[in-house]
Amino acid sequence: MEQNTSTANKRFFSKKNTLNIILISLMLLIVFVPSVKAYFIQGLMQIGLFTPTEQTKNATVPADLSKIVFADPKGNQVSLADLKGKIIFLNFWATWCPPCIAEMPSINKLAQAYKDDKDIVFMMVDADGDFSKSMDFMNKRQYNLPVYKAVSSVPEVIFGGSLPTTIVLDKQGRLSFREVGAANYNSKKFTNFIEKLKALKD
């Protein structure tokens, strides 16, 4: 009887079964552990996947920008109309969202590349509006990104509810780029796009 049990155990722990167990465990980690899923997406970014693609061909002003208002952790409010004349990189995210976590390092690198450029504003909008969590998230990872929350309604053309969502408004307040889902923003392609917006006269 013991020999039969031993044989059954050997069959169960064969190379094929062991590999299957490892793969299933890995898939479960990716599905149920946000940080693991984010790390996996970051790995895919490194091989060229998740590149920004949804560039708007005909830029349009999405709505009355003065009615789209955000607040920072100190309670200071700013409308998108207040930022007219600047390129606005606007990202909607949440601390529990794996694709948001995955793309954050690339956004941070992009922001650092333009930290001395007064023509570009970065706004990371916490979809939950929980500054204690979002600021803790940024501080622990040493990201130097300004966090905001929406204090007005936001038109669906800007944010339809999917996380992450990134939009870019040109200096005239026109919607020039919109991406739903994770993307690598620390790329030559996206930097070239920003430079083209900077060069636009009107």
KOLDRENFI-326831 format. One record per residue: z, y, x of N, C-alpha, C, O in turn. Coordinates in steps of 0.02 Angstrom, whole numbers, plus 50000, padded with zeros to 5 digits. Atoms other than C-alpha are relative to their C-alpha. Example, Ala and Ser with C-alpha at 12.3 -4.5 7.8 and 13.67 -1.06 7.14 Angstrom:
// residues 2
REC    nZ    nY    nX   caZ   caY   caX    cZ    cY    cX    oZ    oY    oX
REC 50000 49941 50045 50390 49775 50615 50000 50060 50045 50033 50059 50097
REC 49997 49941 49958 50357 49947 50684 50037 50055 49961 50045 50110 49986
***
This chain:
// residues 202
REC    nZ    nY    nX   caZ   caY   caX    cZ    cY    cX    oZ    oY    oX
REC 50000 49939 50042 50000 50000 50000 50000 50063 50044 49963 50111 50030
REC 49996 49943 49955 50047 50119 50143 49934 50011 50036 49913 50068 50048
REC 50065 49995 49965 49882 50079 50230 49948 50031 49954 49907 50071 49977
REC 50047 49971 50048 49785 50122 50071 50011 50075 49993 49964 50115 49989
REC 49983 49928 50005 49878 50289 50057 49976 50037 50061 49949 50092 50057
REC 50022 49970 49938 49843 50326 50239 49925 50009 50002 49900 50060 50025
REC 50074 49997 50001 49658 50288 50216 49977 50054 49953 49930 50091 49968
REC 50018 49948 50049 49650 50399 50061 50013 50070 50028 49973 50115 50017
REC 49985 49936 49969 49733 50541 50157 49948 50019 50052 49927 50076 50056
REC 50051 49988 49950 49609 50523 50299 49935 50022 49968 49900 50067 49994
REC 50061 49982 50035 49466 50531 50175 50005 50072 49973 49958 50111 49976
REC 49991 49933 50028 49540 50685 50092 49995 50054 50054 49967 50108 50043
REC 50001 49951 49945 49562 50773 50259 49943 49989 50049 49948 50003 50108
REC 50060 50007 49959 49390 50731 50322 49974 50069 50018 49995 50119 49987
REC 50026 49935 49978 49293 50869 50411 49968 50039 49943 49977 50099 49937
REC 50035 49968 50056 49189 50904 50256 50050 50030 49951 50043 50088 49930
REC 49950 49976 50047 49340 50919 50141 50041 50058 50029 50057 50106 49994
REC 49962 49947 49967 49435 51025 50267 49961 50066 49999 49989 50119 49985
REC 50043 49940 50001 49288 51145 50279 49997 50030 49930 49999 50091 49922
REC 50002 49977 50070 49278 51155 50089 50065 50036 49981 50064 50087 49947
REC 49935 49969 50014 49464 51193 50078 50006 50069 50032 50030 50116 50001
REC 49998 49936 49964 49449 51331 50208 49956 50051 49964 49977 50109 49955
REC 50046 49954 50034 49298 51408 50118 50027 50023 49933 50023 50082 49916
REC 49971 49983 50066 49383 51401 49948 50059 50048 50009 50066 50097 49972
REC 49943 49956 49985 49541 51479 50022 49977 50070 50018 50007 50120 49997
REC 50028 49936 49980 49437 51616 50101 49974 50039 49941 49986 50099 49935
REC 50028 49967 50060 49348 51653 49938 50056 50026 49955 50051 50080 49927
REC 49943 49979 50041 49514 51661 49845 50033 50062 50030 50053 50108 49993
REC 49972 49942 49967 49581 51783 49974 49957 50062 49988 49983 50116 49974
REC 50047 49943 50010 49426 51893 49958 50004 50026 49928 50001 50086 49917
REC 49999 49981 50071 49437 51892 49768 50067 50033 49981 50067 50083 49944
REC 49935 49979 50026 49625 51918 49747 50040 50046 50046 50089 50076 50024
REC 49963 49956 49953 49683 52015 49902 49955 50059 50017 49907 50052 50055
REC 50043 49941 49990 49611 52193 49902 49985 50016 50073 49928 50033 50089
REC 50011 49982 49929 49636 52223 50089 49952 49952 50034 49912 49972 50076
REC 50046 50050 49971 49545 52061 50133 49929 50013 49975 49881 50009 50014
REC 50066 49984 50028 49402 52104 50015 49971 50062 50033 49911 50064 50048
REC 50023 49939 49968 49391 52278 50091 49976 49986 50071 49925 50012 50093
REC 50018 50018 49931 49387 52204 50267 49933 49963 50001 49892 49974 50045
REC 50062 50038 50006 49248 52085 50213 49940 50047 49988 49888 50039 50019
REC 50053 49951 50014 49144 52230 50142 49985 50041 50062 49927 50057 50077
REC 50010 49962 49938 49171 52328 50303 49959 49961 50050 49917 49989 50085
REC 50040 50043 49956 49101 52181 50399 49927 50000 49981 49883 50002 50024
REC 50069 49996 50024 48945 52184 50291 49969 50067 50016 49909 50072 50029
REC 50025 49933 49981 48930 52371 50324 49976 50002 50072 49927 50035 50089
REC 50016 50000 49929 48926 52336 50510 49932 49968 50015 49901 49983 50065
REC 50066 50032 49989 48770 52229 50491 49945 50034 49960 49890 50007 49953
REC 50053 49959 50031 48678 52362 50393 49996 49997 49924 49952 50029 49895
REC 50000 50000 50073 48719 52322 50212 50042 50059 49975 50077 50091 50014
REC 49963 49945 50031 48793 52449 50091 49981 50068 50029 50025 50109 50044
REC 50022 49934 49978 48688 52595 50150 49986 50043 49939 49962 50018 49888
REC 50012 49955 50057 48677 52748 50035 49925 50001 49982 49883 50010 50026
REC 50071 50005 50020 48516 52734 49934 49981 50045 49942 49922 50064 49936
REC 50018 49966 50062 48526 52831 49771 49995 50076 50008 50035 50113 49981
REC 50010 49929 49989 48462 52999 49828 49962 50029 49941 49910 50003 49921
REC 50032 49969 50058 48418 53113 49683 49939 50040 50023 49944 50083 50066
REC 50062 49966 49979 48238 53171 49697 49997 50071 49974 49980 50117 50011
REC 50002 49933 50029 48249 53319 49579 50071 50023 49986 50101 50007 49934
REC 49932 49977 50006 48415 53404 49606 50008 50046 49940 49967 50091 49930
REC 49988 49958 50059 48488 53482 49448 50074 50020 49998 50117 49984 50025
REC 49930 49979 50010 48646 53579 49405 50027 49957 49942 50000 49959 49887
REC 49977 50048 50050 48751 53449 49309 50033 50030 49939 50027 50001 49884
REC 49963 49971 50057 48854 53564 49197 50026 50068 50021 50011 50092 50075
REC 49966 49938 49982 48955 53723 49193 50052 49984 50053 50106 49958 50038
REC 49957 50020 49944 49034 53702 49364 50069 50033 49998 50117 50007 50026
REC 49935 49965 50003 49173 53827 49326 50050 49961 49957 50110 49971 49962
REC 49955 50039 50044 49243 53703 49197 50019 49933 50031 50058 49895 50001
REC 49982 50062 49965 49254 53559 49322 50051 50019 50053 50034 50046 50106
REC 49945 49974 49959 49424 53588 49402 50041 49943 50030 50055 49892 49997
REC 49959 50049 49965 49526 53492 49530 50062 50036 50029 50061 50097 50039
REC 49939 49972 49970 49701 53517 49603 50019 49959 50061 50009 49899 50063
REC 49975 50034 49941 49773 53476 49773 50074 49983 49992 50104 50003 49941
REC 49930 50019 50008 49948 53405 49804 50049 50058 49993 50104 50049 49967
REC 49956 49942 50006 50021 53581 49813 49991 50036 49933 50026 50085 49919
REC 50011 49969 50065 49954 53623 49640 49946 50053 50000 49931 50082 49948
REC 50055 49951 49997 49815 53738 49701 49938 49971 49965 49918 49915 49978
REC 50058 50023 50038 49666 53726 49584 49936 50032 50026 49935 50089 50048
REC 50066 49976 49979 49482 53743 49628 49948 49969 49953 49950 49910 49937
REC 50055 50025 50041 49328 53729 49519 49940 49991 50046 49937 50020 50100
REC 50060 50010 49960 49160 53670 49584 49961 50065 50006 49925 50076 50055
REC 50034 49935 49997 49094 53844 49544 50028 50043 50057 49992 50082 50088
REC 49969 49963 49946 49219 53916 49669 49970 49983 50068 49974 50022 50115
REC 50026 50024 49936 49133 53815 49805 49925 50009 50006 49894 49983 50052
REC 50072 49988 49996 48957 53873 49769 49984 50036 50065 50020 50081 50086
REC 50018 49974 49934 48870 53914 49932 50019 49950 50055 50002 49960 50113
REC 49982 50053 49953 48942 53758 50013 49973 49933 49976 49962 49923 49916
REC 50018 50068 50018 48886 53577 50017 50065 49964 49983 50113 49966 50022
REC 49939 50033 50023 49014 53474 49920 49990 49924 50001 49947 49897 49967
REC 49998 50074 49998 49047 53291 49963 50059 49980 49957 50117 49992 49976
REC 49948 50015 50049 49145 53226 49813 50003 49925 49989 49954 49893 49969
REC 49991 50072 50006 49215 53050 49811 50057 49983 49953 50112 50008 49961
REC 49949 50024 50047 49308 52967 49667 50022 49930 50023 49980 49886 50032
REC 49975 50062 49971 49420 52826 49727 50069 49984 49973 50097 50022 49933
REC 49931 50018 50018 49586 52735 49703 50028 49955 50056 49990 49920 50090
REC 49969 50038 49945 49711 52653 49821 49995 49925 49990 49999 49887 50039
REC 50002 50072 50015 49693 52483 49734 49928 49973 50000 49917 49914 49987
REC 50071 50017 50006 49501 52482 49743 49972 49976 50067 49964 50017 50112
REC 50024 50026 49936 49435 52367 49883 49936 50035 50027 49934 50051 50086
REC 50059 49965 49974 49261 52449 49894 50016 50071 50023 49986 50096 50071
REC 49978 49933 49979 49346 52619 49904 50032 49998 50069 50018 50039 50112
REC 49965 50008 49937 49457 52559 50045 49949 49984 50056 49956 50008 50112
REC 50049 50021 49951 49307 52482 50133 49958 50058 50027 49942 50061 50086
REC 50043 49945 49978 49203 52641 50137 50038 50059 50030 50008 50104 50060
REC 49960 49943 49978 49347 52758 50180 49994 50016 50074 49990 50075 50092
REC 50008 49983 49929 49334 52741 50371 49936 50038 50015 49935 50083 50057
REC 50065 49966 49987 49151 52794 50365 50002 50072 49974 49972 50116 50005
REC 49994 49932 50027 49193 52945 50256 50043 50042 50047 50027 50100 50060
REC 49957 49964 49954 49333 52993 50374 49963 50021 50063 49971 50077 50088
REC 50039 49984 49940 49215 52985 50524 49949 50055 49985 49938 50100 50027
REC 50047 49948 50019 49086 53090 50431 50036 50067 49995 50011 50118 50019
REC 49962 49938 50008 49218 53218 50385 50022 50029 50067 50021 50090 50077
REC 49979 49977 49934 49280 53227 50564 49941 50030 50038 49950 50078 50077
REC 50059 49973 49966 49102 53256 50625 49984 50071 49976 49955 50111 50013
REC 50014 49934 50029 49092 53409 50509 50063 50041 49990 50063 50089 49951
REC 49936 49966 50012 49273 53467 50521 49999 50074 50016 50037 50113 49987
REC 50004 49929 49982 49224 53633 50600 49942 50036 49965 49928 50094 49980
REC 50057 49972 50036 49076 53662 50484 50023 50029 49933 50041 49991 49888
REC 49975 49967 50061 49124 53789 50351 49952 49995 49941 49969 50016 49886
REC 50050 50008 50053 48967 53748 50250 50010 49936 49959 49977 49926 49909
REC 49991 50064 50034 49032 53577 50198 50074 49990 49980 50119 50003 50019
REC 49933 50012 50026 49182 53533 50090 50005 49926 49979 49961 49901 49945
REC 49986 50069 50020 49254 53357 50069 50057 49999 49950 50109 50030 49961
REC 49949 50005 50052 49351 53315 49912 50007 49926 49980 49960 49897 49952
REC 49986 50069 50018 49430 53143 49888 50042 50001 49937 50101 50017 49939
REC 49967 49994 50065 49475 53132 49704 50032 49933 49980 49997 49884 49965
REC 49964 50060 50020 49610 53004 49665 49993 49991 49924 50018 50031 49885
REC 50014 50012 50072 49555 52930 49498 50064 49990 49960 50065 50002 49900
REC 49937 50010 50034 49736 52887 49457 50042 50064 49998 50090 50068 49959
REC 49962 49938 49998 49798 53062 49498 50071 49992 50026 50115 50032 50010
REC 49933 50015 49974 49947 52987 49590 50003 50022 50074 49986 49983 50118
REC 49999 49973 49932 49972 53097 49744 50047 49963 50046 50033 49956 50106
REC 49952 50035 49956 50123 53000 49808 49967 49938 50031 49976 49925 50090
REC 50035 50060 49974 50017 52842 49825 49940 50018 50044 49931 49989 50097
REC 50061 49984 49964 49856 52924 49882 50016 50034 50067 49982 50020 50117
REC 49982 49967 49937 49940 53034 50014 50032 49950 50048 50021 49954 50109
REC 49970 50053 49959 50041 52885 50077 49945 49957 50030 49948 49937 50089
REC 50058 50040 49977 49878 52787 50090 49965 50036 50059 49952 50005 50110
REC 50034 49961 49948 49794 52926 50192 50042 50005 50064 50016 49997 50119
REC 49957 49992 49942 49944 52952 50306 50008 49936 50040 50007 49937 50102
REC 49992 50064 49966 49969 52767 50345 49939 49982 50042 49945 49953 50095
REC 50062 50017 49965 49787 52750 50397 49975 50057 50045 49923 50051 50078
REC 50016 49942 49958 49784 52919 50485 49930 50028 49983 49892 50047 50028
REC 50062 49968 50022 49637 52982 50381 50014 50074 49988 50064 50091 49957
REC 49991 49928 50010 49616 53169 50383 49951 50023 49945 49903 50059 49958
REC 50044 49986 50057 49538 53185 50211 50040 50035 49945 50094 50012 49927
REC 49964 49963 50053 49589 53312 50076 49997 49964 49933 49944 49946 49908
REC 49994 50037 50063 49652 53229 49917 50008 50048 49942 50044 50098 49947
REC 49997 49959 50061 49630 53302 49743 50008 49953 49939 50001 49893 49945
REC 50003 50035 50064 49650 53251 49562 49965 50045 49950 49968 50106 49956
REC 50035 49960 50052 49546 53306 49412 50051 50028 49952 50095 49992 49928
REC 49956 49969 50050 49635 53429 49298 49958 50027 49942 49981 50068 49902
REC 50044 49982 50055 49487 53450 49181 49957 49938 49986 49960 49889 50023
REC 50048 50055 50012 49358 53336 49102 49945 50004 50053 49928 50059 50077
REC 50054 50003 49950 49221 53280 49222 49939 49969 49966 49944 49915 49938
REC 50060 50026 50032 49043 53258 49158 49981 49930 50025 49990 49915 50084
REC 50018 50069 49982 48981 53078 49156 49947 49997 50054 49944 49949 50092
REC 50052 49999 49949 48833 53127 49265 50031 50004 50070 49999 49984 50119
REC 49964 49997 49936 48961 53160 49403 50043 49938 50009 50039 49905 50061
REC 49956 50059 49995 49088 53023 49367 50001 49963 49934 50027 49988 49884
REC 50005 50039 50062 49055 52887 49240 50055 49948 49993 50055 49910 49945
REC 49944 50047 50005 49213 52787 49276 49999 49944 50051 50050 49911 50061
REC 50004 50053 49950 49152 52667 49411 50026 50024 50068 50011 50081 50089
REC 49972 49983 49934 49244 52666 49578 49972 49953 50054 49963 49893 50042
REC 50003 49929 49985 49198 52718 49705 49936 50032 49975 49885 49998 49967
REC 50060 49961 50015 49075 52853 49652 50000 50061 50048 50050 50096 50054
REC 50007 49943 49955 49011 52981 49777 49942 50043 49978 49887 50017 49965
REC 50055 49953 50014 48909 53135 49737 49999 50054 50054 50050 50069 50085
REC 50006 49943 49955 48844 53275 49845 49964 50056 49962 49910 50046 49934
REC 50030 49941 50030 48809 53449 49775 49974 50044 50057 50007 50052 50108
REC 50026 49955 49949 48697 53566 49874 50032 50069 49993 50076 50079 49951
REC 49969 49934 49999 48739 53749 49908 49992 50038 49935 50030 50084 49921
REC 50011 49968 50065 48671 53799 49738 50037 49964 49943 50030 49981 49885
REC 49963 50038 50051 48784 53675 49648 49958 49948 49965 49976 49925 49911
REC 50044 50050 50031 48641 53555 49613 50019 49930 50024 50035 49919 50083
REC 49985 50070 49984 48673 53367 49607 49943 49973 50042 49887 49962 50017
REC 50053 50021 49953 48576 53307 49759 50005 49927 50020 49958 49899 50047
REC 49990 50070 49980 48649 53133 49787 50053 49970 49955 50103 50002 49939
REC 49950 50036 50039 48742 53004 49684 49998 49927 50018 49945 49895 50015
REC 49994 50071 49980 48803 52833 49740 50059 49969 49963 50114 49995 49966
REC 49946 50037 50033 48903 52709 49636 50010 49935 50038 49963 49896 50045
REC 49986 50059 49958 48987 52575 49741 50010 50021 50072 49997 50079 50091
REC 49985 49986 49930 49035 52563 49923 49937 50014 50040 49884 49986 50027
REC 50056 49985 49956 48922 52636 50057 50027 50023 50068 50084 50045 50074
REC 49982 49977 49933 48925 52675 50242 49972 50070 50010 49912 50079 50018
REC 50022 49930 49994 48920 52864 50257 49999 50025 50073 49977 50081 50086
REC 50003 49982 49930 48940 52866 50445 49936 49971 50031 49939 49931 50077
REC 50064 50026 49977 48755 52832 50473 49953 50058 50015 49960 50113 49988
REC 50049 49948 49982 48611 52929 50549 49960 50022 49939 49944 50081 49931
REC 50039 49984 50060 48516 52919 50385 50037 50051 49956 50007 50099 49932
REC 49963 49955 50044 48655 53003 50286 50013 50067 50034 50011 50120 50002
REC 49990 49937 49963 48690 53132 50422 49937 50043 49997 49940 50104 49989
REC 50064 49964 50005 48505 53178 50420 49993 50033 49931 49967 50088 49925
REC 50002 49973 50069 48518 53202 50231 50043 50063 49995 50022 50112 49965
REC 49955 49942 50001 48666 53320 50253 49969 50059 50037 49972 50116 50014
REC 50032 49948 49960 48572 53417 50386 49942 50033 49962 49931 50093 49968
REC 50055 49972 50041 48423 53438 50268 50028 50046 49947 49998 50099 49933
REC 49968 49956 50050 48539 53509 50135 50023 50065 50032 50018 50118 50002
REC 49976 49940 49965 48612 53629 50263 49942 50048 50014 49950 50109 50013
REC 50059 49959 49982 48437 53689 50307 49966 50032 49940 49926 50078 49949
REC 50031 49972 50060 48388 53726 50127 50020 50073 49991 50079 50091 49998
REC 49986 49928 50009 48373 53912 50093 50021 50016 49928 50061 50061 49917
REC 49980 49989 50070 48388 53900 49903 50000 49935 49961 50016 49934 49902
***
